């Protein structure tokens, strides 16, 4: 449901609005003009040219200053510089919610992962609230925006790009492995308890036990989360989670959603359930695809392709490596917009290159491969439900809400229960057997009990 759109969800930023926002930043420049408006959903974003200040501002070491923007934006004739301003509705992202994303980005930057850090306001915050809106400001990312007009459910331009994207995601997961922030948002709801289950503290394995009746985090809207998905009983957990999502229960009321969950999603969750106690939680990007990556120019690198900057952490959340890797496969390797084709729906050559790049950087063990295969048909569930609430409640776009429910939430899972989806899951299982040591191959297969259409 997300990618380049033919119509915008939110009104474009205006020059007067931009100037009002810039007044809150140190050594604030004057906005000259807006040169580009994004067509992507969920927020409004624009590229704005400014006249940089004469003096170098003393910036917080967490963020860029305007003078640094001017210094590094070599693509523009001086004295003009550029930055990206994003505006969110406060019901979707507050200052605290954006700073959850920014804190993760700062952690990654400290470990030399190429991310584009936000600019700090005079108060030291990296987000700003004004009325019903919340803003964040970024310097231009280094590299080329090769996918600016490409839908997120489209493949990479080449196997070289796919391989480089896999390598970059592997490096991100390595850097994220010791990031200790909890799941996003402050609210939790009681998890349905199963008789005889242990709490996380009682779990002797030392791993985050998502299956043992832990509290279900309410999380933030429009993130790639597994807060309910990670519980041992999917439907009771989803009932509780849905109640905590603003407007979602009302949007689901016309649907027989509980019956649909039982019929379409629960068979896949039955495969995932025994793997949940072995999950090692980790923050992930949550929306990994080509248009959230910038690329080095060919003349600047000796390799075939290289990611120069990682963008848009808006869907980032504490999940686990196999879940975040499944998101990346779901976003770019299946042509969801043209499933009617007789062949070529799955970009297998790119998928293999992507996994080769990832494996060279961050090899999965047998348990993680099994989790990846089991997560893939379900990885979209909580985000799709969040889209139902977003379109139906906030935008009053009931047609899009129905598409998010029928085509996205249920349609994607049903595709995985059909022959092409089963073939993809079998391919992944065989690929895992190919790259894993022989002693670990048996543990990596989840295909024997996979649901079929």
C-alpha positions in Angstrom: 0.0 0.0 0.0 2.9 2.4 0.3 5.3 3.9 -2.3 5.0 6.7 -4.9 1.4 7.8 -5.1 -0.7 9.6 -7.7 -2.2 11.8 -5.0 -0.8 13.1 -1.7 -2.1 12.1 1.7 -1.2 15.5 3.2 -1.1 19.1 1.9 2.3 20.2 0.6 4.6 22.3 2.8 4.5 26.0 2.1 7.4 28.4 2.1 5.8 30.4 5.0 5.5 27.2 7.0 9.1 26.2 6.3 10.3 29.7 7.4 8.3 29.3 10.6 9.9 26.0 11.3 13.4 27.2 10.5 13.1 29.9 13.1 13.5 27.2 15.8 17.0 26.2 14.6 20.3 27.7 15.6 21.8 30.2 13.1 18.5 29.8 11.1 18.9 30.6 7.4 16.2 32.1 5.1 14.3 29.7 3.0 14.8 30.6 -0.7 12.4 28.2 -2.4 11.0 24.7 -2.4 12.3 22.7 -5.3 10.7 19.3 -4.8 7.7 17.8 -2.9 7.6 14.1 -2.1 4.8 11.9 -3.4 5.2 9.3 -0.7 2.5 8.6 1.9 2.1 9.0 5.6 3.9 12.5 5.8 4.7 15.5 3.7 8.3 16.1 2.7 10.1 18.8 0.6 13.6 19.7 -0.5 14.1 23.3 0.4 16.9 25.7 -0.7 18.2 28.1 1.9 20.7 30.9 2.2 23.2 29.6 4.7 24.2 31.7 7.8 27.5 33.6 7.9 28.6 32.1 11.2 29.2 28.5 12.1 26.6 27.5 14.7 27.7 25.5 17.8 25.8 22.3 17.2 25.0 19.5 19.5 27.3 16.5 18.7 24.2 14.4 18.0 23.2 16.4 14.9 24.2 18.6 12.0 24.2 22.4 11.9 23.1 24.5 9.0 26.6 25.5 8.3 27.6 21.9 8.0 24.7 21.5 5.5 26.0 24.3 3.4 29.6 22.9 3.6 28.6 19.5 2.4 25.9 20.2 -0.2 28.3 20.4 -3.1 25.6 19.7 -5.7 24.2 23.2 -5.4 25.8 26.5 -6.4 26.8 28.6 -3.4 25.5 30.5 -1.5 22.5 28.2 -1.6 22.3 25.0 0.3 19.5 22.4 0.6 17.8 20.3 3.3 14.8 18.0 3.6 12.0 19.0 5.9 9.4 16.3 6.8 6.1 17.0 8.4 4.0 14.4 10.3 0.5 14.6 11.8 0.9 14.5 15.6 -1.4 11.6 15.9 1.1 9.5 14.0 4.4 10.9 15.2 5.1 13.1 18.3 8.4 14.6 19.2 9.0 11.6 21.5 8.1 9.1 18.7 10.5 10.7 16.2 13.3 10.9 18.7 13.0 7.1 19.2 13.9 6.8 15.6 16.6 9.4 15.8 18.2 7.7 18.9 18.5 4.5 16.9 20.0 6.3 14.0 22.6 8.0 16.3 23.5 4.6 17.6 24.1 3.3 14.1 26.1 6.4 13.1 28.4 5.9 16.1 29.2 2.5 14.6 29.9 3.9 11.2 26.7 2.8 9.5 26.0 5.5 6.9 22.8 7.3 8.0 21.6 10.9 7.6 21.3 12.4 11.1 18.6 15.1 11.8 19.4 18.7 12.6 18.9 19.7 16.2 16.7 22.7 17.3 17.9 25.4 19.7 16.5 23.3 22.6 18.6 20.3 21.5 15.7 18.2 20.3 15.8 16.6 16.9 12.0 17.1 16.3 9.7 20.1 16.6 6.0 20.3 17.5 3.9 23.1 16.1 0.1 22.8 16.4 -1.1 19.5 15.0 2.2 18.9 13.2 5.5 17.4 14.1 8.6 18.3 12.0 12.1 16.8 11.4 14.9 18.3 9.4 17.7 16.5 7.5 20.7 17.6 5.5 21.0 16.2 2.0 22.1 12.5 1.9 25.3 11.7 0.2 25.1 9.8 -3.0 22.5 9.3 -5.8 18.8 8.9 -5.3 18.4 6.2 -7.9 14.9 5.0 -6.7 13.1 8.3 -6.0 10.2 7.4 -8.3 10.2 3.7 -7.7 7.5 1.9 -5.7 8.7 0.1 -2.6 7.2 -3.2 -4.0 9.4 -3.1 -7.0 12.8 -4.9 -7.4 16.2 -3.3 -7.4 17.6 -2.0 -10.7 20.2 -4.8 -10.8 21.6 -7.8 -9.0 24.6 -5.7 -8.1 22.3 -3.3 -6.3 20.5 -6.2 -4.6 23.8 -7.6 -3.4 25.0 -4.2 -2.0 21.6 -3.7 -0.3 22.0 -7.1 1.4 25.5 -6.2 2.6 24.3 -2.9 4.0 21.4 -4.5 5.9 23.8 -7.0 7.3 26.0 -4.2 8.6 23.0 -2.5 10.1 22.0 -5.6 12.0 25.5 -6.1 13.3 25.6 -2.5 14.6 22.1 -2.8 16.0 22.8 -6.0 18.0 23.7 -4.1 21.2 21.1 -1.3 21.0 19.1 -1.7 24.2 16.1 0.6 23.7 12.8 -1.2 24.3 9.9 -1.5 21.8 8.5 1.8 20.7 5.8 3.6 22.6 5.0 3.6 26.3 1.7 1.6 26.4 1.4 -2.1 26.9 -1.6 -4.3 27.2 -1.8 -7.6 29.2 -0.9 -10.5 27.2 -3.2 -13.6 27.1 -1.6 -16.0 29.5 -1.4 -19.7 28.7 -1.4 -22.1 31.6 2.1 -23.2 32.6 4.0 -20.5 30.6 7.0 -18.6 32.0 7.7 -14.9 32.1 10.6 -13.5 30.3 12.6 -13.2 33.6 12.0 -16.9 34.2 13.1 -17.9 30.7 16.2 -19.9 31.3 17.4 -19.6 27.7 18.6 -16.1 28.2 16.8 -15.0 25.0 13.8 -12.7 24.6 10.9 -15.1 24.9 8.2 -13.6 22.8 5.9 -16.6 23.2 5.5 -16.8 27.0 2.6 -14.5 27.9 4.6 -11.3 28.0 2.8 -7.9 27.9 1.8 -6.9 24.3 3.3 -3.5 23.5 0.8 -1.1 21.9 3.7 0.4 19.9 3.4 3.2 17.5 1.2 3.4 14.4 2.6 2.6 11.0 5.7 0.7 12.2 6.9 -2.8 11.2 6.2 -4.4 14.5 5.6 -8.0 15.8 4.1 -7.0 19.1 1.1 -9.3 18.7 2.6 -11.6 16.1 5.3 -12.5 18.6 2.8 -14.0 21.1 2.1 -17.7 21.3 -1.7 -17.2 20.7 -2.2 -14.9 17.7 -5.9 -14.1 17.9 -6.1 -13.3 21.6 -3.0 -11.1 21.3 -4.4 -9.3 18.2 -7.7 -8.7 20.0 -5.8 -6.9 22.8 -3.5 -5.1 20.4 -6.3 -3.9 18.1 -8.1 -2.3 21.1 -5.0 -0.1 21.7 -4.7 1.2 18.1 -6.7 4.4 17.7 -9.7 3.9 15.4 -8.7 0.3 14.4 -11.5 -1.5 16.1 -14.1 0.7 14.5 -12.6 0.2 11.0 -12.5 -3.6 11.5 -16.1 -3.8 12.7 -17.6 -4.3 9.2 -15.3 -7.2 8.6 -15.4 -10.7 10.0 -11.8 -10.0 11.0 -11.4 -12.6 13.7 -12.7 -15.4 11.4 -10.3 -14.1 8.7 -7.4 -14.2 11.1 -8.2 -17.8 12.1 -8.6 -18.9 8.5 -5.8 -17.0 6.8 -3.1 -16.0 9.3 -3.3 -18.6 12.1 -2.1 -21.5 10.0 1.1 -19.6 9.3 1.4 -18.6 12.9 1.1 -22.2 14.0 4.4 -22.8 12.1 6.0 -19.7 13.7 4.9 -20.5 17.3 7.5 -23.1 18.2 10.3 -20.9 16.9 9.3 -17.8 19.0 11.1 -18.8 22.3 14.4 -18.8 20.4 14.1 -15.3 19.0 16.9 -12.8 19.9 15.3 -9.4 19.8 17.0 -6.6 17.9 16.0 -3.2 16.4 15.5 -3.3 12.7 15.0 -0.7 9.9 11.5 -1.9 9.2 11.2 -0.6 5.6 14.2 -1.8 3.7 14.0 -1.2 -0.1 15.8 0.6 -2.8 14.1 4.0 -2.4 15.2 4.2 1.2 18.8 3.9 0.1 21.2 6.3 -1.6 23.9 4.9 -3.8 27.5 5.9 -4.5 28.2 7.1 -8.0 29.9 4.3 -10.1 33.1 6.4 -10.5 33.4 6.8 -6.7 33.6 3.1 -5.9 35.7 0.2 -7.2 32.9 -2.2 -6.5 29.8 -2.9 -8.6 27.5 -0.9 -6.4 27.6 0.5 -2.8 25.0 2.0 -0.5 26.1 5.5 0.5 23.3 6.3 2.9 20.4 4.6 4.6 17.2 6.7 4.9 13.7 6.7 6.5 13.7 4.9 9.9 10.0 5.8 10.4 9.0 2.1 10.5 11.9 1.0 12.7 11.1 -1.1 15.7 12.5 -3.7 18.1 11.8 -7.0 16.3 14.5 -9.4 15.4 17.0 -10.0 12.5 14.9 -12.7 10.7 11.8 -10.4 10.9 13.6 -7.4 9.5 15.2 -9.5 6.8 11.7 -10.9 5.9 10.5 -7.3 5.6 13.3 -6.5 3.1 12.3 -9.6 1.0 8.6 -8.7 1.1 9.3 -5.1 0.1 11.4 -5.7 -3.0 11.4 -9.3 -4.2 7.7 -10.0 -4.9 5.9 -7.9 -7.5 2.7 -7.4 -5.5 1.4 -4.9 -8.0 1.3 -7.4 -10.8 0.5 -10.8 -9.4 -1.4 -11.7 -12.6 1.8 -12.4 -14.5 2.4 -16.0 -15.5 6.0 -15.8 -14.4 8.6 -13.4 -12.9 6.5 -12.4 -9.9 9.4 -13.3 -7.7 12.8 -11.7 -8.6 14.8 -14.9 -7.7 18.1 -13.7 -9.2 18.0 -10.5 -7.1 16.8 -12.4 -4.1 19.8 -14.7 -4.4 22.2 -11.8 -4.8 20.6 -10.0 -1.8 21.0 -13.0 0.4 24.6 -13.6 -0.8 25.4 -10.0 0.2 23.7 -10.4 3.5 25.2 -13.8 4.3 28.7 -12.5 3.6 28.3 -9.8 6.2 26.0 -11.3 8.8 25.4 -15.1 8.4 22.2 -16.5 9.9 22.2 -19.6 12.0 19.8 -22.5 11.5 17.2 -21.1 13.9 17.2 -17.7 12.3 16.7 -19.2 8.8 13.7 -21.2 10.1 12.4 -18.0 11.6 12.9 -16.1 8.4 10.9 -18.6 6.4 8.1 -18.7 9.0 7.9 -14.9 9.4 7.7 -14.1 5.7 4.0 -14.8 5.2 3.2 -12.8 8.3 5.7 -9.9 8.4 3.1 -7.4 7.0 0.3 -8.1 9.5 0.6 -5.4 12.1 1.6 -2.7 9.5 -1.3 -3.6 7.3 -3.8 -3.4 10.2 -2.2 0.0 11.1 -2.8 1.1 7.5 -6.5 0.2 7.9 -6.8 2.6 10.8 -4.7 5.3 9.1 -6.7 5.4 5.9 -10.2 4.8 7.4 -9.9 7.0 10.5 -7.4 9.7 9.9 -7.8 10.2 6.2 -11.4 9.1 5.9 -10.4 7.2 2.8 -12.5 4.1 3.2 -11.7 2.6 -0.2 -8.0 2.6 0.6 -8.8 1.1 4.1 -10.7 -1.7 2.4 -7.7 -2.4 0.0 -5.3 -2.4 3.0 -7.6 -5.0 4.7 -8.5 -7.3 1.7 -5.6 -7.0 -0.6 -2.7 -6.3 1.8 -3.5 -8.0 5.1 -5.3 -11.0 3.7 -4.2 -11.0 0.1 -0.5 -11.2 0.8 -0.9 -14.1 3.2 -3.2 -15.9 0.8 -0.6 -15.6 -1.9 1.9 -17.3 0.3 -0.6 -20.2 0.8 -0.8 -20.6 -3.0 1.6 -22.3 -5.4 3.9 -19.4 -6.1 4.2 -18.4 -2.4 4.9 -22.0 -1.4 7.5 -22.2 -4.1 9.2 -19.1 -2.7 9.2 -20.5 0.9 10.6 -23.8 -0.4 13.3 -21.9 -2.4 14.4 -20.1 0.8 14.5 -23.4 2.7 16.7 -25.0 0.0 18.9 -21.9 0.0 19.3 -22.1 3.7 20.3 -25.8 3.3 22.9 -24.7 0.8 24.6 -22.1 2.9 24.3 -23.8 6.4 26.8 -26.4 7.7 25.4 -29.9 7.1 24.8 -30.4 10.8 22.5 -27.5 10.9 20.4 -28.1 7.8 17.6 -30.1 9.5 16.9 -27.3 12.0 16.5 -24.7 9.3 13.4 -26.2 7.6 9.9 -25.1 8.5 8.4 -26.3 5.2 7.1 -29.7 6.2 4.2 -28.2 8.2 3.6 -25.1 6.1 -0.1 -24.3 5.3 -1.3 -24.8 1.8 -4.1 -23.2 -0.1 
